[in-house]
Amino acid sequence: MAFRLALFALFIALGIAYALYALRPERPTMPATTQQTAKLSPRHVSVLLCLAGAGGMMVIGFVYFGWKEGEVSAFYVFLSLLFAIIGGLPARVAADAFVDGLKSMMLAALLIGLAGSVQILLENSFVLDTMIADATRLLHDQSGFVTAGSLMAIEMFLGILIPSTAGKVAVSMPILAPIAQLSGVTGQTTVLAFILGNGLCNMVTPTSGMLLAYIAASKVGFGEWLRFIAPLFAVLLLLSVIALGIAVATGY
């Protein structure tokens, strides 16, 4: 885990630095003398503490109680009621805010469904199996460095066709892992190539339900998002190739 944790720390630091650089204020919005610092009220603090506790409760629910979509949805409804009570919102205001939240996620829900339909069509028509078989032919008689980079490229390509990470593992790994081993690429490096390819693809693929949900809820166009994330994506892609080269060279 040490090598992956080092990459995680590096990538996270670069992502935070890039976001802070992109969001830097170009000029003050008002004179310094007129700026006022708002203080959190006890209700605000209580809501924030409740939100932090809810995050911990979700971890406990997933790990120890086997929560699924139904339980999580009910938990979100409960949190909405709890926030309204703690925040002292009138019933009508709380209900209107809840409905507005549902409206904002309707487009995201439709986009997630459309993205998932791509995988269903490709799997049921058996086109996906053919594409993976053709992709694996590129790995025959290649060096470990080329194989590792090709594995990441194949996983990035499959990420467009298979939005589900678990589904992509089930479909691709039984085929790619033995071929990578024959090329001298270790199992750890194969997993690393999958992780890097999957993560990079999820930053830009138009079939990622989560990405589409985020930008739809934020009212950001997909083209606008691509223009924003392209520099960071290029840097992370280059670092990923270097990381795979180091992994192959050291026998990771």
N, C-alpha and C positions, 0 to 999 in steps of 0.2 A: 504493500500500500504506500510505501514511502515515496516512490516515484510518482504515483498518481496524485498523492496529496500535494507534492511539490508543484505539479502541473496545475492542479486545482487552485492552489493559492496564487500562482502566477496569473492564470487566466482571470480569476476573480478580481485581482488587483488591477489588471489592465482594463477590465470592464468597468469597474468603479471609476478609475481615473478618466476613461473616455467619456463616461456619462457626466462626470463633474466638469470636464472641459467643455462638453457640448452645451451644458446648462449654465455656464458661467455668465453672470450679468454683464452686458456690454456697457450699460450706463445706469446710474441710480435712477429709480422711478420717481423719487421725490427728494427734496433737500434733506440733508442729514438732520437738520434742526427740527423738522416736522415729523420725522419718523417716530412711531410709537411701538413699543414692544408689548404685545398682548400676552397676558398671563393665563395659564390654564386654570380653569375653575375646578372645584372639587368634583363636579359632575364629569368634566372632561377627563380628569385623572382616573376616576372610577371606570369610565368606559374603556380607557386605554388598558387599565389593569385587567378588566374583564376580557378584552380582546387577547391579551397575552395569555391569560388562563385558558381561553378557548383554543389557542394554538396547541398548548400542552395537552388539553383534553382530547383533541383530535388525534394526536400521536398515540395516546393511551387507547383510544377507541379502535384505531386501526390495528395496533399491535396486540392488544390483550382481549378485545371484544369482537374482533373480526368485522368491523364496520364496512359496509358497502355504500353504494350510491344512495340507497333509501335512507339509511341511518344518518349519513352526512347531510342530506337535504333536510331532514327533520331537525337536525342540530342547528343548521343555518336559520331555519324559521324560529327556533327557540332563541337563538342569539338575537335575532331582529326584535323580538318581543322584549328580551332582557335589556337591550340597548335603549329601546324606547322608554322603558320604565326608569332606568337609571338616568337617562338624559332628561326626564321630565317632559317628554313630548306628548301633546294631546293625541287622542286616539285617531282623529281624522288626519292629522299631520303625519303620524307614523304610518297609517295605512297608505296615504298618497305616496310617501317616500318609498314604501315597499313595492308598490305597483310600478313606480317610475324605475326602480331598480330592475324589475322583471322586464320592462320594456327595453331597457338598454342592453339586456343580454339575449333578446330574441334573435337578433341578427347573428350574434356569436353562436347560438345554438344551431341555427340553420347552416352556418358555415362549417361547424364541426360535423354535422350530419353529411353534408356534401363531400367533405374531405374523407370521411370514413367510407363513403360509397365507392371511392376509387379503388381501395383495397379489396372490397367485396367483389367488384366487377372483374378485377385482374385475377383474383384467386379462383373464382367460380368458372371463369373461362379458360383457366390453366395457362394463361399468357405469362403469368409471373414466373412459373417454373421454367418456361422456355428462356425467359430473359436472364434468370439466374444461371442457368446452364451455359448460356452463351458468354456471360460475364466471367465465369470461372475458367473458360478456355484461355483467357488472357494471362492467367497466373502460371500456366505450365512452362517449365524450363526457364523460370526467371530467378534472379538473385533474391536474397532475403530483403534487401532494401527496396527493390521494385515491388516485391510481393506485398510487403507491409503497406507501402503507399497505395498500391492498387486495392488492397483490402479496404482502406479508408475511403477511397474513391467509390468503390462498389457500394459500401454502406451508405454513403451520401446519396448516391443515385437511388438506392432502394428506399431511402427515407422519403423520397418524393412519392413513391408508389405505395409505401406501407407506412401510414402515419403512426401506427402503434409500435412502440419500442419492443414490447414483449413479442408481438407478432413477427417483427423483423428478425429477432433472435431465433425464434422457432423455425423460420423459413430458411434463413441464410447460414446460420452457424453449422448445422450438420453437414453442409456441403463445403463451406469455405475453410473450416478448421482443419480437416484432414489434408487439404491441398496446401494450406499454409505450413503445416508440419512437414510435409514432404519437401518444401522449399527451404527448410531450415529456420522457419519463424516459430518461436515458442508460443505456447498457449497464452501466456501473459501478454505478449506483444499483440497477438490476435485480438484478445479482449480489449487492449488499449486502442487498437485501430478501430474497433467497433465503437467504443465509447467516444472517441474523437470525431469519427465520421458522423455518428448519430447526433452528437451535440452541435456540430457545425451546421448540419443540414437543418436542424430544428430552428436555427436562427433565421433562415431565409426561405424555407420551402412553403409554397402556397397551399399545401395539403395538411399542414400541421394544425390540428384543431385548436390547440392551446394558443399558438401564435395568432391565429385568426381571431380567437376570442379576445385576446389581449388588445390587439390593435382596433378591433371593432368596438369594444367597450371604451377605448380611449379616443375613438373617432379619428383615427389616423389611417390614411390611405396606405395600401400595400406598397405602392411605388414610392411613397414618401418614406416608409419604413426602410425599404431597400437602400435608398440613397443615404439614409442616416447610418445604417449599420454596416455599409460596405467597407469603410476603412478598417473598422474593428474586425470584421470578418476576414479581411485579407491578412491582417497581422496574425490572428489566431490560426488561420490556415497554414501560414508559413511556419509558425512555431510548432504546429502539430506535425508537419513533415519532418522538422528537425528532431522533435521528440521521438518519432518513430525510428529515425536514423540512429539516434543514440541507443534506443532500446534494442535494435538489431545488432549494433556493434558490440554492445555489452552483454548480449545474450539474456536480456531481461525476461 
